[in-house]
Amino acid sequence: MTLDVLREYCLVKPGANESTPFGPDTLVFKVGGKIFAIASLDEVPPRVSLKCDPDRALELRDRYEEVRPGYHLNKKHWNTIELTGGIPPAEVRRMIDHSFELVAAKLSRRGDSRSGSGRQALNLRPTPGTS
């Protein structure tokens, strides 16, 4: 998966937006003001960091050598994925979906729907072509 494809996929998520709060070489994707993906634009190979359930994070690290503990992030809850082509694109999309859903679920529990950023306000449903 290329960074362009990753960017497009992240931005079709309901309520998702991008910014560069860490400088022009790092894209940050958020939902409801919370980060679900961080992509480095100047790394070779390209990398993206995604939030992940701790047990699933360990499983993915065991399965794919391109998946490592989150770089400069809480290594229990974040994975950094090298986009070298070693992981099937459908699996990378599932990882993005999982990250997005973890963050969106917390918005719902926090009751952020009153501000228009909660799960219900976002009208969350699976992204087409990810099952």
KETI-592208 format. One line per field, with one value per atom (N, C-alpha, C): x, z, y; residue in one letter; residue number from 1; chain; atom name. Coordinates in Angstrom, 1 decimal. Example, Ala and Ser with C-alpha at 12.3 -4.5 7.8 and 13.67 -1.06 7.14 Angstrom:
xx = 13.2	12.3	13.2	12.8	13.7	12.9
zz = 7.8	7.8	7.8	7.1	7.1	7.9
yy = -5.7	-4.5	-3.3	-2.2	-1.1	0.0
type = A	A	A	S	S	S
seq = 1	1	1	2	2	2
mol = A	A	A	A	A	A
atom = N	CA	C	N	CA	C
END
This chain:
xx = 0.8	0.0	0.9	0.6	1.3	0.8	1.5	1.0	-0.2	-0.2	-1.4	-2.6	-2.5	-3.7	-4.1	-3.1	-3.4	-4.1	-3.6	-4.2	-5.7	-5.9	-7.3	-8.2	-7.7	-8.5	-8.8	-7.8	-8.1	-9.1	-9.0	-9.9	-11.4	-11.6	-13.0	-13.7	-13.0	-13.7	-14.6	-15.7	-16.7	-16.1	-16.1	-15.5	-14.0	-13.3	-11.9	-11.3	-10.2	-9.5	-8.1	-7.3	-5.8	-5.3	-4.1	-3.4	-1.9	-1.1	0.4	0.9	0.4	0.8	2.2	2.8	4.2	5.2	4.8	5.6	5.1	5.7	5.2	5.5	6.4	6.7	5.9	4.9	4.1	2.6	1.9	0.5	-0.2	-1.2	-1.9	-3.4	-4.0	-5.4	-6.1	-7.2	-8.0	-9.4	-10.1	-11.6	-12.0	-12.9	-13.3	-12.2	-11.2	-10.0	-9.0	-9.2	-8.3	-7.6	-6.3	-5.5	-5.8	-6.0	-6.1	-5.0	-4.2	-3.1	-2.1	-0.9	0.2	1.1	1.3	2.1	3.3	4.5	5.7	5.9	6.0	6.2	7.6	8.6	10.0	10.7	10.0	10.7	10.7	11.8	11.9	12.3	11.5	10.1	9.1	8.0	7.0	6.5	6.0	5.5	4.3	3.4	2.2	2.1	1.7	1.5	0.0	-0.5	-1.9	-2.2	-3.3	-3.7	-4.2	-4.0	-4.3	-4.6	-5.5	-5.8	-4.5	-4.1	-2.8	-2.6	-3.6	-3.4	-3.2	-4.0	-4.0	-2.6	-2.1	-0.9	0.3	0.3	1.3	1.2	-0.1	-0.3	0.2	-0.1	0.3	1.9	2.5	4.0	4.6	3.9	4.4	4.2	3.1	2.8	3.5	3.8	4.4	5.7	6.8	8.1	8.0	7.0	6.9	6.1	5.6	4.8	5.7	5.9	6.8	6.0	6.5	5.9	5.9	4.9	4.8	6.0	6.5	7.7	7.3	7.9	7.7	6.2	5.6	4.2	4.2	3.0	2.8	2.8	3.9	4.1	3.1	2.4	1.3	0.1	-0.2	-1.4	-1.2	0.0	0.3	1.3	1.1	2.0	2.5	3.7	4.2	4.4	3.8	3.8	4.6	5.6	6.3	5.5	5.3	4.5	5.4	5.9	6.9	6.2	4.9	4.2	4.2	4.9	4.9	3.6	2.8	1.5	0.4	-0.5	-1.5	-2.3	-2.6	-3.4	-4.7	-5.4	-6.6	-6.3	-5.2	-4.8	-4.5	-3.8	-3.5	-4.8	-5.7	-7.0	-7.7	-7.6	-8.2	-7.6	-6.3	-5.5	-6.0	-6.2	-6.7	-8.1	-8.9	-10.3	-10.3	-9.5	-9.4	-9.0	-8.0	-7.5	-8.6	-9.3	-10.3	-11.5	-11.8	-13.0	-12.6	-11.4	-11.0	-11.2	-10.7	-10.8	-12.2	-13.0	-14.4	-15.2	-14.9	-15.7	-15.5	-14.2	-14.0	-14.8	-14.9	-15.7	-17.1	-17.7	-19.0	-19.2	-18.2	-18.3	-18.2	-17.4	-17.2	-18.4	-19.3	-20.5	-20.2	-19.3	-19.0	-20.0	-21.1	-22.0	-22.7	-22.7	-23.3	-22.4	-21.1	-20.3	-20.2	-20.9	-20.9	-19.7	-19.0	-17.9	-18.0	-19.1	-19.2	-19.6	-19.5	-19.8	-21.1	-22.2	-23.5	-23.5	-23.0	-23.0	-22.2	-21.2	-20.4	-21.1	-22.1	-22.8	-21.9	-21.1	-20.1	-20.7	-20.1	-20.4	-19.2	-19.1	-17.9	-17.6	-16.3	-15.9	-16.1	-16.7	-16.9	-15.6	-15.7	-14.5	-13.5	-13.9	-12.9	-13.2	-14.3	-14.6	-13.9
zz = 0.0	0.0	0.0	-0.9	-0.9	0.1	0.4	1.3	0.7	-0.6	-1.2	-1.0	-1.2	-1.0	0.5	1.4	2.8	3.2	2.6	2.9	2.5	1.2	0.7	1.6	2.0	2.8	4.1	4.8	6.1	6.0	4.9	4.8	4.4	4.0	3.7	4.9	6.0	7.3	7.7	8.3	8.7	9.8	9.5	10.4	10.5	9.6	9.7	9.0	9.5	8.9	9.1	8.4	8.5	8.9	9.5	9.8	9.9	10.1	10.3	11.5	12.7	13.9	14.3	13.8	14.2	13.1	12.1	11.1	9.7	8.7	7.3	6.9	7.6	7.2	7.9	8.6	9.4	9.2	8.6	8.5	9.7	10.3	11.4	11.0	11.2	10.9	12.2	12.3	13.6	13.3	14.3	14.3	15.7	15.7	16.9	17.7	17.0	17.6	18.2	18.0	18.5	17.4	17.6	16.6	16.4	15.1	14.8	13.9	13.2	12.4	12.2	12.2	12.0	10.9	9.8	8.7	8.5	8.4	8.2	6.7	6.2	4.7	4.3	5.2	4.8	5.1	5.5	5.8	4.6	4.4	3.4	4.1	4.0	3.4	4.2	3.6	4.3	5.5	6.5	7.7	8.2	8.9	9.5	10.9	11.8	13.2	13.4	13.9	14.1	15.5	16.1	17.4	17.3	18.4	18.3	19.7	19.7	21.0	21.4	22.6	23.0	22.6	22.7	22.3	20.8	20.1	18.6	18.2	18.9	18.5	18.6	19.6	19.8	18.7	18.4	17.3	16.0	15.6	14.3	14.3	15.4	15.4	15.2	15.7	15.5	14.1	13.5	12.1	11.0	11.2	10.1	10.7	10.0	10.4	10.2	9.3	9.0	10.1	11.1	12.2	13.4	14.0	15.2	16.2	17.5	18.5	18.0	18.4	18.0	18.2	17.2	17.3	18.0	19.1	19.9	20.4	20.6	21.1	22.2	22.8	23.8	23.1	23.3	22.6	22.9	23.9	24.3	23.3	23.0	22.3	20.8	20.4	19.0	18.3	17.0	16.1	15.0	14.6	13.5	12.4	11.2	10.1	8.9	8.4	7.3	6.0	5.1	3.9	2.8	2.9	1.9	0.9	1.1	0.3	0.9	2.0	2.6	3.3	3.6	4.2	3.2	2.9	1.9	2.2	1.2	1.3	2.1	1.9	2.7	4.2	4.6	6.0	6.5	5.8	6.2	6.4	5.5	5.6	6.9	7.2	8.5	9.7	9.6	10.7	10.9	9.8	9.8	10.4	9.9	10.4	11.9	12.4	13.8	14.6	14.1	14.8	14.9	13.8	13.7	14.7	14.7	15.5	17.0	17.4	18.8	19.2	18.4	18.8	18.8	17.7	17.6	18.8	19.2	20.3	21.6	21.8	23.0	23.0	21.8	21.6	22.1	21.7	22.0	23.5	24.1	25.6	26.4	25.8	26.5	26.3	25.4	25.2	24.4	23.4	22.6	21.5	21.5	20.4	20.5	21.7	21.8	21.1	20.9	20.1	18.7	18.3	16.9	16.5	17.5	17.2	17.7	18.3	18.9	17.8	18.2	17.3	16.6	17.3	16.7	15.8	16.2	15.3	14.1	14.1	12.9	12.0	12.5	11.7	11.2	12.1	11.7	11.2	10.2	9.6	8.9	8.6	7.9	6.6	6.3	5.0	4.0	2.8	1.8	1.3	1.1	0.6	1.6	2.9	3.9	4.6	4.2	4.9	4.2
yy = -1.2	0.0	1.2	2.2	3.4	4.4	5.5	6.5	7.2	7.4	8.0	7.2	5.9	5.0	5.0	5.0	5.0	6.3	7.4	8.7	8.7	8.3	8.3	7.4	6.2	5.3	5.9	6.5	7.1	8.3	9.0	10.2	9.9	8.6	8.3	7.8	7.7	7.3	8.4	8.1	9.2	10.1	11.4	12.4	12.5	11.7	11.8	13.1	13.5	14.7	14.5	15.3	15.2	16.5	16.5	17.7	17.3	18.4	18.2	18.9	18.5	19.2	19.0	17.9	17.6	18.0	18.8	19.3	18.8	19.3	19.0	17.6	16.8	15.5	14.4	14.8	13.8	14.1	13.2	13.3	12.7	13.4	12.9	12.8	11.6	11.4	11.3	12.1	12.1	11.9	11.5	11.5	12.0	13.0	13.6	14.2	14.7	15.3	14.3	13.0	12.0	11.3	11.0	10.4	8.9	8.5	7.0	6.6	7.5	7.1	8.2	7.9	8.8	8.3	9.0	8.6	9.5	8.9	9.6	9.7	11.0	11.2	11.1	11.2	11.2	9.9	8.9	7.6	6.7	6.0	5.0	3.6	2.6	2.6	3.4	3.8	4.6	3.8	4.5	3.9	4.6	3.8	4.4	3.7	4.5	4.0	4.0	2.9	2.7	2.2	2.7	2.2	0.8	0.0	-1.4	-2.0	-2.9	-3.7	-4.4	-4.3	-4.9	-6.4	-7.2	-8.6	-8.8	-8.0	-8.0	-7.5	-6.4	-5.8	-6.9	-7.7	-8.7	-9.8	-10.1	-11.1	-10.6	-9.4	-8.8	-8.7	-8.4	-8.3	-9.7	-10.7	-12.1	-12.6	-12.1	-12.6	-11.9	-10.6	-9.8	-9.1	-9.3	-8.6	-7.1	-6.7	-5.2	-4.5	-5.2	-4.6	-4.6	-3.5	-3.3	-2.5	-2.5	-1.6	-0.2	0.6	2.0	2.8	3.5	4.4	5.7	6.0	7.1	7.2	6.0	5.9	4.8	4.7	3.7	2.4	1.6	0.4	-0.7	-0.6	-1.6	-1.3	-0.1	0.2	0.7	0.8	1.3	0.4	0.2	-0.5	0.4	0.3	1.0	0.0	0.2	-0.7	-0.1	-0.9	-0.5	-0.9	0.0	-0.2	-0.7	-1.9	-2.4	-3.3	-3.7	-4.6	-6.0	-6.2	-7.5	-7.9	-6.9	-7.2	-6.9	-7.8	-7.6	-6.3	-5.6	-4.3	-4.5	-5.6	-5.8	-5.9	-6.5	-6.6	-5.2	-4.4	-3.0	-2.2	-2.4	-1.7	-2.2	-3.5	-4.0	-3.3	-3.2	-2.5	-1.1	-0.4	1.0	1.0	0.1	0.1	-0.2	-1.1	-1.4	-0.2	0.5	1.7	2.8	3.0	4.0	3.6	2.3	1.9	2.0	1.7	1.8	3.3	4.2	5.6	6.1	5.7	6.1	5.6	4.3	3.7	4.5	5.0	5.8	7.1	7.7	8.9	8.7	7.5	7.2	7.0	6.3	6.1	7.4	8.3	9.6	10.5	10.2	11.0	12.2	12.1	13.3	13.6	12.8	13.0	14.4	15.0	16.3	17.4	17.1	18.0	17.6	16.6	16.2	15.3	14.8	14.0	12.6	12.2	10.9	9.9	8.6	7.5	7.6	7.9	8.0	9.3	10.4	11.6	11.3	10.4	10.1	9.1	8.5	7.5	6.4	5.8	4.9	3.6	3.1	1.8	1.3	0.0	-0.5	0.2	0.4	1.0	-0.1	0.3	-0.7	-1.4	-2.7	-3.4	-3.9	-3.8	-4.2	-5.5	-6.2	-7.5	-8.6
type = M	M	M	T	T	T	L	L	L	D	D	D	V	V	V	L	L	L	R	R	R	E	E	E	Y	Y	Y	C	C	C	L	L	L	V	V	V	K	K	K	P	P	P	G	G	G	A	A	A	N	N	N	E	E	E	S	S	S	T	T	T	P	P	P	F	F	F	G	G	G	P	P	P	D	D	D	T	T	T	L	L	L	V	V	V	F	F	F	K	K	K	V	V	V	G	G	G	G	G	G	K	K	K	I	I	I	F	F	F	A	A	A	I	I	I	A	A	A	S	S	S	L	L	L	D	D	D	E	E	E	V	V	V	P	P	P	P	P	P	R	R	R	V	V	V	S	S	S	L	L	L	K	K	K	C	C	C	D	D	D	P	P	P	D	D	D	R	R	R	A	A	A	L	L	L	E	E	E	L	L	L	R	R	R	D	D	D	R	R	R	Y	Y	Y	E	E	E	E	E	E	V	V	V	R	R	R	P	P	P	G	G	G	Y	Y	Y	H	H	H	L	L	L	N	N	N	K	K	K	K	K	K	H	H	H	W	W	W	N	N	N	T	T	T	I	I	I	E	E	E	L	L	L	T	T	T	G	G	G	G	G	G	I	I	I	P	P	P	P	P	P	A	A	A	E	E	E	V	V	V	R	R	R	R	R	R	M	M	M	I	I	I	D	D	D	H	H	H	S	S	S	F	F	F	E	E	E	L	L	L	V	V	V	A	A	A	A	A	A	K	K	K	L	L	L	S	S	S	R	R	R	R	R	R	G	G	G	D	D	D	S	S	S	R	R	R	S	S	S	G	G	G	S	S	S	G	G	G	R	R	R	Q	Q	Q	A	A	A	L	L	L	N	N	N	L	L	L	R	R	R	P	P	P	T	T	T	P	P	P	G	G	G	T	T	T	S	S	S
seq = 1	1	1	2	2	2	3	3	3	4	4	4	5	5	5	6	6	6	7	7	7	8	8	8	9	9	9	10	10	10	11	11	11	12	12	12	13	13	13	14	14	14	15	15	15	16	16	16	17	17	17	18	18	18	19	19	19	20	20	20	21	21	21	22	22	22	23	23	23	24	24	24	25	25	25	26	26	26	27	27	27	28	28	28	29	29	29	30	30	30	31	31	31	32	32	32	33	33	33	34	34	34	35	35	35	36	36	36	37	37	37	38	38	38	39	39	39	40	40	40	41	41	41	42	42	42	43	43	43	44	44	44	45	45	45	46	46	46	47	47	47	48	48	48	49	49	49	50	50	50	51	51	51	52	52	52	53	53	53	54	54	54	55	55	55	56	56	56	57	57	57	58	58	58	59	59	59	60	60	60	61	61	61	62	62	62	63	63	63	64	64	64	65	65	65	66	66	66	67	67	67	68	68	68	69	69	69	70	70	70	71	71	71	72	72	72	73	73	73	74	74	74	75	75	75	76	76	76	77	77	77	78	78	78	79	79	79	80	80	80	81	81	81	82	82	82	83	83	83	84	84	84	85	85	85	86	86	86	87	87	87	88	88	88	89	89	89	90	90	90	91	91	91	92	92	92	93	93	93	94	94	94	95	95	95	96	96	96	97	97	97	98	98	98	99	99	99	100	100	100	101	101	101	102	102	102	103	103	103	104	104	104	105	105	105	106	106	106	107	107	107	108	108	108	109	109	109	110	110	110	111	111	111	112	112	112	113	113	113	114	114	114	115	115	115	116	116	116	117	117	117	118	118	118	119	119	119	120	120	120	121	121	121	122	122	122	123	123	123	124	124	124	125	125	125	126	126	126	127	127	127	128	128	128	129	129	129	130	130	130	131	131	131
mol = A	A	A	A	A	A	A	A	A	A	A	A	A	A	A	A	A	A	A	A	A	A	A	A	A	A	A	A	A	A	A	A	A	A	A	A	A	A	A	A	A	A	A	A	A	A	A	A	A	A	A	A	A	A	A	A	A	A	A	A	A	A	A	A	A	A	A	A	A	A	A	A	A	A	A	A	A	A	A	A	A	A	A	A	A	A	A	A	A	A	A	A	A	A	A	A	A	A	A	A	A	A	A	A	A	A	A	A	A	A	A	A	A	A	A	A	A	A	A	A	A	A	A	A	A	A	A	A	A	A	A	A	A	A	A	A	A	A	A	A	A	A	A	A	A	A	A	A	A	A	A	A	A	A	A	A	A	A	A	A	A	A	A	A	A	A	A	A	A	A	A	A	A	A	A	A	A	A	A	A	A	A	A	A	A	A	A	A	A	A	A	A	A	A	A	A	A	A	A	A	A	A	A	A	A	A	A	A	A	A	A	A	A	A	A	A	A	A	A	A	A	A	A	A	A	A	A	A	A	A	A	A	A	A	A	A	A	A	A	A	A	A	A	A	A	A	A	A	A	A	A	A	A	A	A	A	A	A	A	A	A	A	A	A	A	A	A	A	A	A	A	A	A	A	A	A	A	A	A	A	A	A	A	A	A	A	A	A	A	A	A	A	A	A	A	A	A	A	A	A	A	A	A	A	A	A	A	A	A	A	A	A	A	A	A	A	A	A	A	A	A	A	A	A	A	A	A	A	A	A	A	A	A	A	A	A	A	A	A	A	A	A	A	A	A	A	A	A	A	A	A	A	A	A	A	A	A	A	A	A	A	A	A	A	A	A	A	A	A	A	A	A	A	A	A	A	A	A	A	A	A	A	A	A	A	A	A	A	A	A	A	A	A
atom = N	CA	C	N	CA	C	N	CA	C	N	CA	C	N	CA	C	N	CA	C	N	CA	C	N	CA	C	N	CA	C	N	CA	C	N	CA	C	N	CA	C	N	CA	C	N	CA	C	N	CA	C	N	CA	C	N	CA	C	N	CA	C	N	CA	C	N	CA	C	N	CA	C	N	CA	C	N	CA	C	N	CA	C	N	CA	C	N	CA	C	N	CA	C	N	CA	C	N	CA	C	N	CA	C	N	CA	C	N	CA	C	N	CA	C	N	CA	C	N	CA	C	N	CA	C	N	CA	C	N	CA	C	N	CA	C	N	CA	C	N	CA	C	N	CA	C	N	CA	C	N	CA	C	N	CA	C	N	CA	C	N	CA	C	N	CA	C	N	CA	C	N	CA	C	N	CA	C	N	CA	C	N	CA	C	N	CA	C	N	CA	C	N	CA	C	N	CA	C	N	CA	C	N	CA	C	N	CA	C	N	CA	C	N	CA	C	N	CA	C	N	CA	C	N	CA	C	N	CA	C	N	CA	C	N	CA	C	N	CA	C	N	CA	C	N	CA	C	N	CA	C	N	CA	C	N	CA	C	N	CA	C	N	CA	C	N	CA	C	N	CA	C	N	CA	C	N	CA	C	N	CA	C	N	CA	C	N	CA	C	N	CA	C	N	CA	C	N	CA	C	N	CA	C	N	CA	C	N	CA	C	N	CA	C	N	CA	C	N	CA	C	N	CA	C	N	CA	C	N	CA	C	N	CA	C	N	CA	C	N	CA	C	N	CA	C	N	CA	C	N	CA	C	N	CA	C	N	CA	C	N	CA	C	N	CA	C	N	CA	C	N	CA	C	N	CA	C	N	CA	C	N	CA	C	N	CA	C	N	CA	C	N	CA	C	N	CA	C	N	CA	C	N	CA	C	N	CA	C	N	CA	C	N	CA	C	N	CA	C	N	CA	C	N	CA	C	N	CA	C	N	CA	C	N	CA	C	N	CA	C	N	CA	C	N	CA	C	N	CA	C	N	CA	C	N	CA	C
END
